[in-house]
Amino acid sequence: MSVAEGYFVDWDGNARSTLAPGGGYACETDVPARYVAITTQSGTLVHESSFYKSLDDLAKAGIKATLVPGSHPWGSRRDGF
């Protein structure tokens, strides 16, 4: 897999860029399958999501998610982070 420019929804319901997922994570995308794998830098899979080419595509799918920057933390203290 490679990295394609697009968006996905994280486990808190936020929209994130595949090019800057934050949290020290990396993204691998399979555009034809509309799949995003979010991994640690060493390759451990931590989250899977659908791939969206644009924020408009997210909205067309009925998803209401706020785009957050890569600096926005994943999870919360409540989640053990």
All heavy atoms as a GROMACS GRO file, in nm:
protein
  607
    1MET      N    1   0.084  -0.119   0.000
    1MET     CA    2   0.000   0.000   0.000
    1MET      C    3   0.087   0.124   0.000
    1MET      O    4   0.204   0.119   0.035
    1MET     CB    5  -0.091   0.000   0.123
    1MET     CG    6  -0.211  -0.091   0.111
    1MET     SD    7  -0.332  -0.069   0.241
    1MET     CE    8  -0.265  -0.175   0.368
    2SER      N    9   0.028   0.234  -0.035
    2SER     CA   10   0.098   0.362  -0.039
    2SER      C   11   0.015   0.464   0.038
    2SER      O   12  -0.086   0.432   0.098
    2SER     CB   13   0.117   0.406  -0.183
    2SER     OG   14  -0.008   0.422  -0.244
    3VAL      N   15   0.057   0.589   0.032
    3VAL     CA   16  -0.017   0.696   0.096
    3VAL      C   17  -0.077   0.786  -0.011
    3VAL      O   18  -0.005   0.838  -0.096
    3VAL     CB   19   0.072   0.779   0.190
    3VAL    CG1   20  -0.008   0.892   0.253
    3VAL    CG2   21   0.132   0.692   0.298
    4ALA      N   22  -0.207   0.801  -0.009
    4ALA     CA   23  -0.277   0.891  -0.101
    4ALA      C   24  -0.336   1.005  -0.020
    4ALA      O   25  -0.377   0.987   0.095
    4ALA     CB   26  -0.388   0.816  -0.175
    5GLU      N   27  -0.341   1.122  -0.081
    5GLU     CA   28  -0.399   1.237  -0.012
    5GLU      C   29  -0.550   1.220   0.000
    5GLU      O   30  -0.618   1.194  -0.098
    5GLU     CB   31  -0.368   1.366  -0.088
    5GLU     CG   32  -0.415   1.490  -0.016
    5GLU     CD   33  -0.371   1.617  -0.084
    5GLU    OE1   34  -0.301   1.610  -0.186
    5GLU    OE2   35  -0.408   1.723  -0.035
    6GLY      N   36  -0.599   1.230   0.122
    6GLY     CA   37  -0.742   1.215   0.149
    6GLY      C   38  -0.769   1.227   0.297
    6GLY      O   39  -0.688   1.283   0.372
    7TYR      N   40  -0.881   1.171   0.339
    7TYR     CA   41  -0.926   1.186   0.477
    7TYR      C   42  -0.983   1.055   0.530
    7TYR      O   43  -1.025   0.969   0.454
    7TYR     CB   44  -1.033   1.296   0.485
    7TYR     CG   45  -0.980   1.427   0.435
    7TYR    CD1   46  -0.995   1.462   0.301
    7TYR    CD2   47  -0.912   1.513   0.518
    7TYR    CE1   48  -0.944   1.581   0.252
    7TYR    CE2   49  -0.860   1.632   0.471
    7TYR     CZ   50  -0.876   1.665   0.338
    7TYR     OH   51  -0.823   1.782   0.290
    8PHE      N   52  -0.986   1.045   0.663
    8PHE     CA   53  -1.047   0.931   0.731
    8PHE      C   54  -1.102   0.980   0.863
    8PHE      O   55  -1.074   1.093   0.906
    8PHE     CB   56  -0.945   0.818   0.752
    8PHE     CG   57  -0.835   0.853   0.850
    8PHE    CD1   58  -0.845   0.817   0.983
    8PHE    CD2   59  -0.722   0.921   0.808
    8PHE    CE1   60  -0.744   0.849   1.073
    8PHE    CE2   61  -0.620   0.953   0.897
    8PHE     CZ   62  -0.632   0.917   1.030
    9VAL      N   63  -1.182   0.897   0.929
    9VAL     CA   64  -1.239   0.932   1.059
    9VAL      C   65  -1.168   0.850   1.166
    9VAL      O   66  -1.158   0.727   1.155
    9VAL     CB   67  -1.392   0.906   1.061
    9VAL    CG1   68  -1.450   0.939   1.198
    9VAL    CG2   69  -1.460   0.988   0.952
   10ASP      N   70  -1.118   0.920   1.270
   10ASP     CA   71  -1.048   0.850   1.378
   10ASP      C   72  -1.148   0.792   1.479
   10ASP      O   73  -1.269   0.805   1.463
   10ASP     CB   74  -0.945   0.942   1.445
   10ASP     CG   75  -1.004   1.056   1.528
   10ASP    OD1   76  -1.125   1.055   1.560
   10ASP    OD2   77  -0.927   1.148   1.563
   11TRP      N   78  -1.098   0.727   1.584
   11TRP     CA   79  -1.186   0.658   1.679
   11TRP      C   80  -1.265   0.754   1.767
   11TRP      O   81  -1.355   0.712   1.839
   11TRP     CB   82  -1.110   0.556   1.764
   11TRP     CG   83  -0.991   0.608   1.839
   11TRP    CD1   84  -0.990   0.706   1.933
   11TRP    CD2   85  -0.857   0.561   1.828
   11TRP    NE1   86  -0.864   0.725   1.981
   11TRP    CE2   87  -0.779   0.637   1.918
   11TRP    CE3   88  -0.795   0.464   1.752
   11TRP    CZ2   89  -0.643   0.617   1.933
   11TRP    CZ3   90  -0.659   0.446   1.768
   11TRP    CH2   91  -0.584   0.520   1.858
   12ASP      N   92  -1.235   0.884   1.764
   12ASP     CA   93  -1.313   0.983   1.838
   12ASP      C   94  -1.414   1.054   1.748
   12ASP      O   95  -1.481   1.148   1.792
   12ASP     CB   96  -1.221   1.086   1.902
   12ASP     CG   97  -1.142   1.029   2.019
   12ASP    OD1   98  -1.199   0.946   2.094
   12ASP    OD2   99  -1.025   1.067   2.036
   13GLY      N  100  -1.422   1.015   1.622
   13GLY     CA  101  -1.517   1.076   1.530
   13GLY      C  102  -1.466   1.202   1.463
   13GLY      O  103  -1.543   1.276   1.403
   14ASN      N  104  -1.336   1.228   1.472
   14ASN     CA  105  -1.275   1.344   1.406
   14ASN      C  106  -1.228   1.305   1.266
   14ASN      O  107  -1.182   1.194   1.244
   14ASN     CB  108  -1.153   1.393   1.484
   14ASN     CG  109  -1.189   1.436   1.624
   14ASN    OD1  110  -1.279   1.515   1.643
   14ASN    ND2  111  -1.118   1.384   1.722
   15ALA      N  112  -1.235   1.400   1.172
   15ALA     CA  113  -1.177   1.380   1.040
   15ALA      C  114  -1.030   1.417   1.047
   15ALA      O  115  -0.992   1.516   1.109
   15ALA     CB  116  -1.248   1.466   0.937
   16ARG      N  117  -0.946   1.335   0.984
   16ARG     CA  118  -0.802   1.359   0.981
   16ARG      C  119  -0.749   1.340   0.840
   16ARG      O  120  -0.802   1.261   0.764
   16ARG     CB  121  -0.728   1.264   1.075
   16ARG     CG  122  -0.756   1.291   1.222
   16ARG     CD  123  -0.674   1.198   1.310
   16ARG     NE  124  -0.697   1.222   1.450
   16ARG     CZ  125  -0.623   1.299   1.528
   16ARG    NH1  126  -0.517   1.360   1.480
   16ARG    NH2  127  -0.652   1.314   1.656
   17SER      N  128  -0.642   1.410   0.810
   17SER     CA  129  -0.576   1.397   0.681
   17SER      C  130  -0.488   1.272   0.682
   17SER      O  131  -0.420   1.244   0.780
   17SER     CB  132  -0.488   1.520   0.655
   17SER     OG  133  -0.403   1.497   0.545
   18THR      N  134  -0.488   1.200   0.571
   18THR     CA  135  -0.401   1.082   0.561
   18THR      C  136  -0.254   1.123   0.555
   18THR      O  137  -0.167   1.043   0.588
   18THR     CB  138  -0.434   1.000   0.435
   18THR    OG1  139  -0.426   1.084   0.321
   18THR    CG2  140  -0.572   0.938   0.445
   19LEU      N  141  -0.226   1.248   0.515
   19LEU     CA  142  -0.088   1.294   0.505
   19LEU      C  143  -0.032   1.341   0.639
   19LEU      O  144   0.090   1.350   0.655
   19LEU     CB  145  -0.076   1.405   0.401
   19LEU     CG  146  -0.118   1.368   0.259
   19LEU    CD1  147  -0.101   1.487   0.166
   19LEU    CD2  148  -0.039   1.248   0.208
   20ALA      N  149  -0.120   1.371   0.735
   20ALA     CA  150  -0.077   1.418   0.867
   20ALA      C  151  -0.173   1.368   0.974
   20ALA      O  152  -0.249   1.445   1.032
   20ALA     CB  153  -0.069   1.570   0.868
   21PRO      N  154  -0.170   1.235   1.001
   21PRO     CA  155  -0.267   1.180   1.096
   21PRO      C  156  -0.241   1.219   1.241
   21PRO      O  157  -0.331   1.213   1.324
   21PRO     CB  158  -0.255   1.029   1.077
   21PRO     CG  159  -0.115   1.009   1.027
   21PRO     CD  160  -0.086   1.131   0.943
   22GLY      N  161  -0.118   1.259   1.272
   22GLY     CA  162  -0.085   1.297   1.409
   22GLY      C  163  -0.059   1.177   1.499
   22GLY      O  164  -0.069   1.061   1.457
   23GLY      N  165  -0.026   1.206   1.623
   23GLY     CA  166  -0.003   1.100   1.722
   23GLY      C  167   0.118   1.014   1.695
   23GLY      O  168   0.133   0.908   1.755
   24GLY      N  169   0.203   1.056   1.604
   24GLY     CA  170   0.318   0.973   1.568
   24GLY      C  171   0.281   0.858   1.477
   24GLY      O  172   0.363   0.770   1.450
   25TYR      N  173   0.157   0.856   1.429
   25TYR     CA  174   0.109   0.748   1.344
   25TYR      C  175   0.136   0.776   1.196
   25TYR      O  176   0.162   0.888   1.157
   25TYR     CB  177  -0.041   0.726   1.364
   25TYR     CG  178  -0.081   0.685   1.503
   25TYR    CD1  179  -0.183   0.750   1.570
   25TYR    CD2  180  -0.015   0.582   1.568
   25TYR    CE1  181  -0.219   0.712   1.698
   25TYR    CE2  182  -0.050   0.544   1.696
   25TYR     CZ  183  -0.153   0.608   1.761
   25TYR     OH  184  -0.188   0.570   1.888
   26ALA      N  185   0.128   0.671   1.117
   26ALA     CA  186   0.143   0.681   0.972
   26ALA      C  187   0.020   0.617   0.908
   26ALA      O  188  -0.047   0.534   0.969
   26ALA     CB  189   0.269   0.606   0.927
   27CYS      N  190  -0.010   0.656   0.785
   27CYS     CA  191  -0.123   0.600   0.712
   27CYS      C  192  -0.075   0.525   0.589
   27CYS      O  193   0.020   0.565   0.524
   27CYS     CB  194  -0.218   0.710   0.664
   27CYS     SG  195  -0.314   0.785   0.794
   28GLU      N  196  -0.142   0.416   0.560
   28GLU     CA  197  -0.126   0.345   0.434
   28GLU      C  198  -0.266   0.341   0.373
   28GLU      O  199  -0.363   0.312   0.444
   28GLU     CB  200  -0.072   0.205   0.456
   28GLU     CG  201   0.069   0.204   0.511
   28GLU     CD  202   0.124   0.063   0.524
   28GLU    OE1  203   0.062  -0.032   0.472
   28GLU    OE2  204   0.228   0.049   0.588
   29THR      N  205  -0.277   0.370   0.245
   29THR     CA  206  -0.408   0.376   0.182
   29THR      C  207  -0.418   0.280   0.065
   29THR      O  208  -0.322   0.254  -0.005
   29THR     CB  209  -0.438   0.518   0.132
   29THR    OG1  210  -0.334   0.560   0.046
   29THR    CG2  211  -0.450   0.617   0.247
   30ASP      N  212  -0.537   0.228   0.047
   30ASP     CA  213  -0.573   0.148  -0.070
   30ASP      C  214  -0.694   0.219  -0.131
   30ASP      O  215  -0.807   0.199  -0.087
   30ASP     CB  216  -0.606   0.006  -0.028
   30ASP     CG  217  -0.637  -0.085  -0.146
   30ASP    OD1  218  -0.673  -0.034  -0.254
   30ASP    OD2  219  -0.626  -0.208  -0.129
   31VAL      N  220  -0.667   0.308  -0.227
   31VAL     CA  221  -0.772   0.393  -0.282
   31VAL      C  222  -0.884   0.313  -0.348
   31VAL      O  223  -1.002   0.339  -0.321
   31VAL     CB  224  -0.713   0.499  -0.378
   31VAL    CG1  225  -0.822   0.581  -0.444
   31VAL    CG2  226  -0.616   0.590  -0.302
   32PRO      N  227  -0.855   0.213  -0.435
   32PRO     CA  228  -0.965   0.137  -0.496
   32PRO      C  229  -1.055   0.069  -0.392
   32PRO      O  230  -1.176   0.059  -0.411
   32PRO     CB  231  -0.895   0.034  -0.585
   32PRO     CG  232  -0.762   0.095  -0.614
   32PRO     CD  233  -0.726   0.172  -0.491
   33ALA      N  234  -0.996   0.024  -0.282
   33ALA     CA  235  -1.073  -0.041  -0.177
   33ALA      C  236  -1.133   0.059  -0.078
   33ALA      O  237  -1.208   0.019   0.012
   33ALA     CB  238  -0.986  -0.141  -0.103
   34ARG      N  239  -1.095   0.189  -0.092
   34ARG     CA  240  -1.139   0.295   0.000
   34ARG      C  241  -1.102   0.260   0.144
   34ARG      O  242  -1.182   0.271   0.236
   34ARG     CB  243  -1.289   0.321  -0.015
   34ARG     CG  244  -1.326   0.370  -0.154
   34ARG     CD  245  -1.472   0.410  -0.166
   34ARG     NE  246  -1.505   0.511  -0.068
   34ARG     CZ  247  -1.618   0.510   0.003
   34ARG    NH1  248  -1.706   0.415  -0.013
   34ARG    NH2  249  -1.641   0.606   0.091
   35TYR      N  250  -0.976   0.219   0.166
   35TYR     CA  251  -0.929   0.170   0.294
   35TYR      C  252  -0.809   0.250   0.343
   35TYR      O  253  -0.720   0.283   0.263
   35TYR     CB  254  -0.890   0.022   0.279
   35TYR     CG  255  -0.825  -0.038   0.401
   35TYR    CD1  256  -0.900  -0.078   0.510
   35TYR    CD2  257  -0.687  -0.055   0.405
   35TYR    CE1  258  -0.840  -0.134   0.621
   35TYR    CE2  259  -0.626  -0.112   0.515
   35TYR     CZ  260  -0.703  -0.150   0.624
   35TYR     OH  261  -0.643  -0.205   0.733
   36VAL      N  262  -0.807   0.278   0.473
   36VAL     CA  263  -0.692   0.342   0.537
   36VAL      C  264  -0.651   0.258   0.656
   36VAL      O  265  -0.734   0.223   0.740
   36VAL     CB  266  -0.725   0.485   0.587
   36VAL    CG1  267  -0.602   0.549   0.652
   36VAL    CG2  268  -0.776   0.573   0.475
   37ALA      N  269  -0.522   0.224   0.662
   37ALA     CA  270  -0.465   0.157   0.778
   37ALA      C  271  -0.379   0.260   0.851
   37ALA      O  272  -0.292   0.322   0.790
   37ALA     CB  273  -0.380   0.038   0.735
   38ILE      N  274  -0.404   0.279   0.980
   38ILE     CA  275  -0.325   0.371   1.060
   38ILE      C  276  -0.234   0.285   1.147
   38ILE      O  277  -0.281   0.196   1.219
   38ILE     CB  278  -0.414   0.463   1.144
   38ILE    CG1  279  -0.502   0.552   1.054
   38ILE    CG2  280  -0.329   0.553   1.233
   38ILE    CD1  281  -0.629   0.492   1.012
   39THR      N  282  -0.105   0.311   1.136
   39THR     CA  283  -0.006   0.227   1.204
   39THR      C  284   0.090   0.311   1.287
   39THR      O  285   0.105   0.431   1.266
   39THR     CB  286   0.077   0.146   1.102
   39THR    OG1  287   0.153   0.237   1.021
   39THR    CG2  288  -0.011   0.060   1.012
   40THR      N  289   0.158   0.242   1.379
   40THR     CA  290   0.268   0.306   1.449
   40THR      C  291   0.384   0.315   1.350
   40THR      O  292   0.379   0.255   1.242
   40THR     CB  293   0.313   0.223   1.571
   40THR    OG1  294   0.361   0.096   1.524
   40THR    CG2  295   0.200   0.203   1.671
   41GLN      N  296   0.488   0.387   1.384
   41GLN     CA  297   0.603   0.400   1.295
   41GLN      C  298   0.669   0.265   1.269
   41GLN      O  299   0.730   0.245   1.165
   41GLN     CB  300   0.704   0.500   1.352
   41GLN     CG  301   0.651   0.643   1.357
   41GLN     CD  302   0.615   0.699   1.221
   41GLN    OE1  303   0.681   0.674   1.121
   41GLN    NE2  304   0.507   0.774   1.215
   42SER      N  305   0.653   0.170   1.364
   42SER     CA  306   0.712   0.037   1.344
   42SER      C  307   0.619  -0.057   1.267
   42SER      O  308   0.655  -0.171   1.239
   42SER     CB  309   0.750  -0.024   1.478
   42SER     OG  310   0.634  -0.044   1.559
   43GLY      N  311   0.498  -0.010   1.232
   43GLY     CA  312   0.410  -0.089   1.148
   43GLY      C  313   0.296  -0.160   1.218
   43GLY      O  314   0.218  -0.230   1.154
   44THR      N  315   0.280  -0.142   1.349
   44THR     CA  316   0.170  -0.206   1.420
   44THR      C  317   0.039  -0.136   1.388
   44THR      O  318   0.027  -0.014   1.401
   44THR     CB  319   0.193  -0.200   1.574
   44THR    OG1  320   0.317  -0.263   1.603
   44THR    CG2  321   0.081  -0.268   1.649
   45LEU      N  322  -0.060  -0.211   1.343
   45LEU     CA  323  -0.191  -0.157   1.308
   45LEU      C  324  -0.264  -0.112   1.435
   45LEU      O  325  -0.280  -0.190   1.529
   45LEU     CB  326  -0.274  -0.262   1.235
   45LEU     CG  327  -0.413  -0.220   1.190
   45LEU    CD1  328  -0.404  -0.112   1.082
   45LEU    CD2  329  -0.490  -0.341   1.140
   46VAL      N  330  -0.308   0.015   1.438
   46VAL     CA  331  -0.381   0.066   1.554
   46VAL      C  332  -0.524   0.109   1.522
   46VAL      O  333  -0.605   0.124   1.612
   46VAL     CB  334  -0.306   0.183   1.623
   46VAL    CG1  335  -0.174   0.136   1.682
   46VAL    CG2  336  -0.284   0.300   1.529
   47HIS      N  337  -0.555   0.131   1.393
   47HIS     CA  338  -0.689   0.176   1.355
   47HIS      C  339  -0.709   0.151   1.206
   47HIS      O  340  -0.614   0.158   1.128
   47HIS     CB  341  -0.704   0.325   1.387
   47HIS     CG  342  -0.839   0.382   1.361
   47HIS    ND1  343  -0.952   0.344   1.431
   47HIS    CD2  344  -0.882   0.479   1.275
   47HIS    CE1  345  -1.057   0.413   1.387
   47HIS    NE2  346  -1.016   0.495   1.293
   48GLU      N  347  -0.832   0.120   1.168
   48GLU     CA  348  -0.869   0.106   1.028
   48GLU      C  349  -0.988   0.197   1.001
   48GLU      O  350  -1.072   0.217   1.090
   48GLU     CB  351  -0.910  -0.038   0.997
   48GLU     CG  352  -0.798  -0.137   1.014
   48GLU     CD  353  -0.845  -0.279   0.994
   48GLU    OE1  354  -0.926  -0.326   1.077
   48GLU    OE2  355  -0.802  -0.341   0.896
   49SER      N  356  -0.995   0.251   0.881
   49SER     CA  357  -1.103   0.342   0.849
   49SER      C  358  -1.129   0.341   0.698
   49SER      O  359  -1.048   0.291   0.621
   49SER     CB  360  -1.066   0.484   0.893
   49SER     OG  361  -1.174   0.573   0.876
   50SER      N  362  -1.240   0.399   0.660
   50SER     CA  363  -1.270   0.419   0.518
   50SER      C  364  -1.194   0.540   0.468
   50SER      O  365  -1.173   0.636   0.542
   50SER     CB  366  -1.420   0.441   0.497
   50SER     OG  367  -1.491   0.325   0.533
   51PHE      N  368  -1.155   0.536   0.342
   51PHE     CA  369  -1.082   0.645   0.278
   51PHE      C  370  -1.180   0.734   0.202
   51PHE      O  371  -1.267   0.685   0.130
   51PHE     CB  372  -0.979   0.588   0.180
   51PHE     CG  373  -0.910   0.692   0.096
   51PHE    CD1  374  -0.805   0.765   0.148
   51PHE    CD2  375  -0.949   0.716  -0.034
   51PHE    CE1  376  -0.740   0.861   0.071
   51PHE    CE2  377  -0.885   0.810  -0.113
   51PHE     CZ  378  -0.781   0.883  -0.059
   52TYR      N  379  -1.166   0.864   0.220
   52TYR     CA  380  -1.246   0.962   0.148
   52TYR      C  381  -1.151   1.057   0.077
   52TYR      O  382  -1.059   1.110   0.139
   52TYR     CB  383  -1.337   1.040   0.243
   52TYR     CG  384  -1.435   0.948   0.313
   52TYR    CD1  385  -1.403   0.892   0.436
   52TYR    CD2  386  -1.556   0.914   0.254
   52TYR    CE1  387  -1.491   0.805   0.499
   52TYR    CE2  388  -1.644   0.828   0.316
   52TYR     CZ  389  -1.611   0.774   0.438
   52TYR     OH  390  -1.698   0.687   0.500
   53LYS      N  391  -1.174   1.081  -0.053
   53LYS     CA  392  -1.085   1.167  -0.130
   53LYS      C  393  -1.096   1.313  -0.090
   53LYS      O  394  -1.001   1.390  -0.106
   53LYS     CB  395  -1.113   1.153  -0.279
   53LYS     CG  396  -1.070   1.020  -0.335
   53LYS     CD  397  -1.095   1.014  -0.485
   53LYS     CE  398  -1.054   0.877  -0.538
   53LYS     NZ  399  -1.074   0.866  -0.682
   54SER      N  400  -1.213   1.354  -0.040
   54SER     CA  401  -1.232   1.494  -0.003
   54SER      C  402  -1.326   1.504   0.117
   54SER      O  403  -1.397   1.409   0.151
   54SER     CB  404  -1.292   1.572  -0.120
   54SER     OG  405  -1.426   1.531  -0.142
   55LEU      N  406  -1.328   1.622   0.178
   55LEU     CA  407  -1.421   1.646   0.288
   55LEU      C  408  -1.565   1.645   0.236
   55LEU      O  409  -1.656   1.605   0.308
   55LEU     CB  410  -1.388   1.779   0.357
   55LEU     CG  411  -1.255   1.780   0.432
   55LEU    CD1  412  -1.225   1.920   0.485
   55LEU    CD2  413  -1.253   1.678   0.544
   56ASP      N  414  -1.585   1.686   0.112
   56ASP     CA  415  -1.718   1.677   0.051
   56ASP      C  416  -1.766   1.533   0.042
   56ASP      O  417  -1.884   1.505   0.062
   56ASP     CB  418  -1.719   1.740  -0.089
   56ASP     CG  419  -1.717   1.892  -0.085
   56ASP    OD1  420  -1.751   1.951   0.020
   56ASP    OD2  421  -1.680   1.952  -0.188
   57ASP      N  422  -1.673   1.440   0.012
   57ASP     CA  423  -1.709   1.298   0.007
   57ASP      C  424  -1.753   1.248   0.145
   57ASP      O  425  -1.845   1.166   0.155
   57ASP     CB  426  -1.594   1.213  -0.045
   57ASP     CG  427  -1.568   1.234  -0.193
   57ASP    OD1  428  -1.659   1.283  -0.264
   57ASP    OD2  429  -1.457   1.201  -0.239
   58LEU      N  430  -1.688   1.296   0.250
   58LEU     CA  431  -1.730   1.262   0.387
   58LEU      C  432  -1.873   1.309   0.411
   58LEU      O  433  -1.956   1.234   0.462
   58LEU     CB  434  -1.638   1.329   0.490
   58LEU     CG  435  -1.518   1.252   0.541
   58LEU    CD1  436  -1.427   1.343   0.621
   58LEU    CD2  437  -1.559   1.134   0.623
   59ALA      N  438  -1.900   1.434   0.375
   59ALA     CA  439  -2.034   1.490   0.395
   59ALA      C  440  -2.138   1.416   0.313
   59ALA      O  441  -2.249   1.389   0.362
   59ALA     CB  442  -2.033   1.638   0.360
   60LYS      N  443  -2.104   1.380   0.188
   60LYS     CA  444  -2.198   1.305   0.102
   60LYS      C  445  -2.232   1.169   0.162
   60LYS      O  446  -2.340   1.115   0.137
   60LYS     CB  447  -2.140   1.288  -0.038
   60LYS     CG  448  -2.139   1.414  -0.119
   60LYS     CD  449  -2.072   1.392  -0.254
   60LYS     CE  450  -2.050   1.522  -0.327
   60LYS     NZ  451  -1.973   1.502  -0.450
   61ALA      N  452  -2.139   1.114   0.240
   61ALA     CA  453  -2.162   0.985   0.305
   61ALA      C  454  -2.246   1.000   0.433
   61ALA      O  455  -2.274   0.901   0.501
   61ALA     CB  456  -2.029   0.919   0.337
   62GLY      N  457  -2.281   1.126   0.465
   62GLY     CA  458  -2.362   1.150   0.584
   62GLY      C  459  -2.281   1.159   0.712
   62GLY      O  460  -2.337   1.152   0.822
   63ILE      N  461  -2.151   1.176   0.699
   63ILE     CA  462  -2.063   1.182   0.816
   63ILE      C  463  -2.039   1.328   0.853
   63ILE      O  464  -1.995   1.407   0.770
   63ILE     CB  465  -1.929   1.111   0.788
   63ILE    CG1  466  -1.956   0.964   0.757
   63ILE    CG2  467  -1.833   1.128   0.904
   63ILE    CD1  468  -1.837   0.889   0.703
   64LYS      N  469  -2.068   1.360   0.978
   64LYS     CA  470  -2.045   1.495   1.029
   64LYS      C  471  -1.925   1.487   1.122
   64LYS      O  472  -1.938   1.446   1.237
   64LYS     CB  473  -2.168   1.546   1.103
   64LYS     CG  474  -2.288   1.563   1.013
   64LYS     CD  475  -2.410   1.609   1.088
   64LYS     CE  476  -2.528   1.617   0.992
   64LYS     NZ  477  -2.654   1.639   1.061
   65ALA      N  478  -1.809   1.522   1.070
   65ALA     CA  479  -1.686   1.515   1.148
   65ALA      C  480  -1.608   1.644   1.130
   65ALA      O  481  -1.603   1.700   1.022
   65ALA     CB  482  -1.600   1.396   1.101
   66THR      N  483  -1.548   1.689   1.238
   66THR     CA  484  -1.467   1.809   1.235
   66THR      C  485  -1.325   1.773   1.194
   66THR      O  486  -1.266   1.680   1.250
   66THR     CB  487  -1.464   1.875   1.374
   66THR    OG1  488  -1.599   1.905   1.412
   66THR    CG2  489  -1.382   2.001   1.375
   67LEU      N  490  -1.271   1.845   1.097
   67LEU     CA  491  -1.132   1.823   1.056
   67LEU      C  492  -1.040   1.876   1.165
   67LEU      O  493  -1.050   1.993   1.204
   67LEU     CB  494  -1.103   1.893   0.924
   67LEU     CG  495  -0.960   1.881   0.872
   67LEU    CD1  496  -0.924   1.736   0.843
   67LEU    CD2  497  -0.942   1.967   0.748
   68VAL      N  498  -0.953   1.791   1.216
   68VAL     CA  499  -0.858   1.832   1.319
   68VAL      C  500  -0.716   1.824   1.263
   68VAL      O  501  -0.688   1.741   1.176
   68VAL     CB  502  -0.871   1.747   1.448
   68VAL    CG1  503  -1.007   1.766   1.512
   68VAL    CG2  504  -0.846   1.599   1.421
   69PRO      N  505  -0.626   1.909   1.312
   69PRO     CA  506  -0.488   1.904   1.265
   69PRO      C  507  -0.414   1.785   1.325
   69PRO      O  508  -0.459   1.725   1.424
   69PRO     CB  509  -0.429   2.036   1.316
   69PRO     CG  510  -0.509   2.066   1.439
   69PRO     CD  511  -0.648   2.016   1.409
   70GLY      N  512  -0.300   1.753   1.268
   70GLY     CA  513  -0.219   1.643   1.320
   70GLY      C  514  -0.176   1.664   1.464
   70GLY      O  515  -0.149   1.568   1.536
   71SER      N  516  -0.173   1.789   1.510
   71SER     CA  517  -0.134   1.818   1.648
   71SER      C  518  -0.244   1.785   1.749
   71SER      O  519  -0.219   1.777   1.870
   71SER     CB  520  -0.096   1.966   1.662
   71SER     OG  521  -0.206   2.049   1.628
   72HIS      N  522  -0.366   1.762   1.700
   72HIS     CA  523  -0.477   1.726   1.789
   72HIS      C  524  -0.454   1.585   1.842
   72HIS      O  525  -0.429   1.492   1.765
   72HIS     CB  526  -0.609   1.733   1.711
   72HIS     CG  527  -0.730   1.710   1.796
   72HIS    ND1  528  -0.790   1.811   1.867
   72HIS    CD2  529  -0.800   1.598   1.820
   72HIS    CE1  530  -0.894   1.762   1.932
   72HIS    NE2  531  -0.902   1.632   1.905
   73PRO      N  532  -0.462   1.566   1.975
   73PRO     CA  533  -0.432   1.433   2.031
   73PRO      C  534  -0.535   1.327   1.993
   73PRO      O  535  -0.652   1.356   1.974
   73PRO     CB  536  -0.433   1.457   2.182
   73PRO     CG  537  -0.514   1.580   2.202
   73PRO     CD  538  -0.498   1.663   2.077
   74TRP      N  539  -0.486   1.205   1.981
   74TRP     CA  540  -0.571   1.088   1.963
   74TRP      C  541  -0.613   1.044   2.102
   74TRP      O  542  -0.530   1.030   2.191
   74TRP     CB  543  -0.494   0.975   1.898
   74TRP     CG  544  -0.476   0.987   1.750
   74TRP    CD1  545  -0.398   1.078   1.686
   74TRP    CD2  546  -0.534   0.904   1.651
   74TRP    NE1  547  -0.405   1.058   1.551
   74TRP    CE2  548  -0.488   0.951   1.527
   74TRP    CE3  549  -0.621   0.796   1.655
   74TRP    CZ2  550  -0.526   0.892   1.407
   74TRP    CZ3  551  -0.658   0.737   1.536
   74TRP    CH2  552  -0.610   0.785   1.414
   75GLY      N  553  -0.742   1.016   2.121
   75GLY     CA  554  -0.787   0.967   2.250
   75GLY      C  555  -0.780   1.074   2.357
   75GLY      O  556  -0.753   1.191   2.331
   76SER      N  557  -0.803   1.033   2.480
   76SER     CA  558  -0.802   1.124   2.592
   76SER      C  559  -0.747   1.052   2.714
   76SER      O  560  -0.725   0.931   2.712
   76SER     CB  561  -0.943   1.175   2.621
   76SER     OG  562  -1.026   1.068   2.666
   77ARG      N  563  -0.729   1.126   2.820
   77ARG     CA  564  -0.682   1.066   2.945
   77ARG      C  565  -0.780   0.957   2.990
   77ARG      O  566  -0.740   0.852   3.040
   77ARG     CB  567  -0.668   1.175   3.053
   77ARG     CG  568  -0.604   1.125   3.180
   77ARG     CD  569  -0.580   1.237   3.281
   77ARG     NE  570  -0.485   1.335   3.236
   77ARG     CZ  571  -0.353   1.322   3.245
   77ARG    NH1  572  -0.301   1.214   3.297
   77ARG    NH2  573  -0.273   1.417   3.202
   78ARG      N  574  -0.910   0.982   2.967
   78ARG     CA  575  -1.013   0.884   3.002
   78ARG      C  576  -0.991   0.752   2.929
   78ARG      O  577  -1.023   0.645   2.978
   78ARG     CB  578  -1.150   0.945   2.967
   78ARG     CG  579  -1.267   0.851   2.986
   78ARG     CD  580  -1.397   0.912   2.934
   78ARG     NE  581  -1.408   0.882   2.791
   78ARG     CZ  582  -1.438   0.968   2.696
   78ARG    NH1  583  -1.459   1.094   2.724
   78ARG    NH2  584  -1.446   0.931   2.570
   79ASP      N  585  -0.935   0.761   2.806
   79ASP     CA  586  -0.910   0.642   2.726
   79ASP      C  587  -0.778   0.574   2.761
   79ASP      O  588  -0.741   0.476   2.698
   79ASP     CB  589  -0.908   0.679   2.577
   79ASP     CG  590  -1.038   0.738   2.529
   79ASP    OD1  591  -1.145   0.694   2.578
   79ASP    OD2  592  -1.036   0.827   2.444
   80GLY      N  593  -0.704   0.632   2.855
   80GLY     CA  594  -0.575   0.575   2.892
   80GLY      C  595  -0.456   0.637   2.818
   80GLY      O  596  -0.345   0.584   2.821
   81PHE      N  597  -0.479   0.752   2.751
   81PHE     CA  598  -0.370   0.818   2.678
   81PHE      C  599  -0.320   0.936   2.757
   81PHE      O  600  -0.390   1.000   2.830
   81PHE     CB  601  -0.418   0.864   2.540
   81PHE     CG  602  -0.450   0.750   2.449
   81PHE    CD1  603  -0.580   0.705   2.434
   81PHE    CD2  604  -0.349   0.686   2.380
   81PHE    CE1  605  -0.609   0.599   2.351
   81PHE    CE2  606  -0.376   0.579   2.295
   81PHE     CZ  607  -0.508   0.536   2.282
   0.00000   0.00000   0.00000
